[in-house]
Every structure is written in C-alpha cells, then in structure tokens.
C-alpha cells in the first residue's frame, strides 16, 4: 500500500522573532492531525529548540540567513525537518553534552545553555541530525506512541532509560 | 506571542515578578533584563510567578539558571512558584526542579 502524505514548507528569516510563527504553524498542523494536547506541546518545544539552535549557532548574527521547516504528515506520524544553511556546529561535542542539569554541581558550574538538543531528543520519538552543510534536524512524533517501542532509536545508547516496570 | 512581566513589591519586601505569555528565544532577553538587576543585590529575595506562562523552552530555563546563579553569588533567594503542568514537566526533564526552590500559591498565601 502506498503511504499518503502531505507536505507543508515554511521558510522564515533566521531571527528569534519568527520562532513563535514556526511554533504556531507546527502546532496548528499537529492539532489538525489529532495529536493530544501534551504531544502538541512536546512538538512545539522540540521545533522551537531546533529553530533556536539555527538562530543562535548557524548565522552568528549575520544578516540574510533563513530557516527552512518542512513538515510531512502521515497517517501515523508527523515528520519535521528544521534546516539552516549556516555554519555547522560541532555536533559530536554537543551530543556528548546532551544531558539534564546536574543537581550536585556547584551553582557556578550550571550551564545556561545546551539543553536544546537534549530536550528535542527527549520529547520526540525519533531524532537524527545531519550537519554536512548547515544543520538539518529531523524529528518524528508518532500519533499512537503505543505502537512504537519507546526510546528504541535514541541518538546515543547512554540516554536509554528503562521503560515500564 | 508576547511576554508580559508584572513587577511588584511583596509585603515582606521581596520582589515578585509575574510572567505571562510565551517565554522563548525572542522574549527571554526581556525577562533576563528585568530579573538580573533584581537578583544582583545582596540578600535579595526574588519570586518568579509562572502561573500564566503558557509556553517555555530551554531559553527560559537558561534565564532562570542565570538568575539563580547570580542570586546564589549575592546570597539571595530565588523562588519559582505556580508552575503549570507543562512548565513543571520541562523543569523535571531538564533537572531544574532538583536545583531551584519551587513553591506553590497556597504556601505563598500563608506566609
């Protein structure tokens, strides 16, 4: 059976001003697909984090950069790609630091940034990142989470957590 | 897609900031500009009320961490109160709920 899908594309200037527009568009589509309130909120955070990364890291204040967002709706899932054509960030370095805050750390050592990728990975069902030219973040959220094995496709094994009792 | 910050003095002399709207990369600098001078006072008591914060992501968390660090440095207290279930979930996932003091409105009213 051929899988049917719709694709929605959006290109906005790589400025923080437009992250809300990306979030609103994405949540409208997720809502239309029938995602639960909580899942929609997860998608909103994940897509905003990816867009924030593009704004902060890709263009470093250079004018004229854009962020491209492509959302594809399937019967059972939503796929979202957030792409910029700016400079690639050191993904290996960021992935290694992809973890929650350490409550035992001294307050001076708490990091004010770097939680974005960790949140994307935690909130979405499937995440992959391509940083050959610019950065493209691919994320998938399934409509019925029961059908997928939770955490089966994390970027890094070490982030797996035990599922269920 | 706006952020409103209401700044009040509490009866006990502490500062109360009530945040309403969406806290993201666009609006977070506004909160940062408001809260950092308040926590950069020796022994300041600052409360952040998030009951009307409809949306928050890691940029909002970053501002709260920055304020917390400054508050610790100046021996002050920073309390966050009235988290919505969404914001509460974000605090739990990021580990922030294990670091900063979170209060709720009932406790606040009786003090």
Interface residues (C-beta under 8 A of the other chain):
Chain A: X16 X17 X19 X20 X21 X23 X24 X41 X44 X45 X48 X49 X51 X52 X55 X56 X100 X101 X102 X103 X107 X108 X110 X111 X112 X113 X115 X116 X118 X119 X122 X123
Chain B: X1 X22 X24 X25 X26 X55 X57 X58 X59 X61 X62 X63 X65 X66 X68 X69 X72 X73 X86 X90 X93 X94 X95 X96 X98 X99
